[in-house]
Amino acid sequence: MTNSDAEIRHIYEYWHESVVNGDLDGLMALYAADAVLETPLIIATLPNRTEGILKGQADIRAFFEAGFRKLRGSAARWYRTGLFF
């Protein structure tokens, strides 16, 4: 299966839009049940974690929920410029 540049860009933009708007359900719609997410932000966001890898929607959802709580009402912003693919 191949994806066109337009399809890839749509996912890229939808992910960013969902994060900026705090749309957790929209964001999670992009992750498969057996998805794997790797980022050093996991350890900073979920202090009980010892590695920056999450497996499965439930763990990934908990990460984004915690991230949205921490960012709400703070000066922190989700910021991205340019294309990264």
ZIWOQUI-V858051 format. One record per helix or strand. SS is the DSSP state (H for helix, E for strand). FROM is the first residue (numbers start at 1). LEN is the number of residues. Records with the same first field share a line. If there is no record, write none. Layout:
BEGIN
SS = FROM-LEN ; FROM-LEN
END
This chain:
BEGIN
H = 5-16 ; 24-5 ; 41-5 ; 57-15
E = 36-3 ; 53-3
END
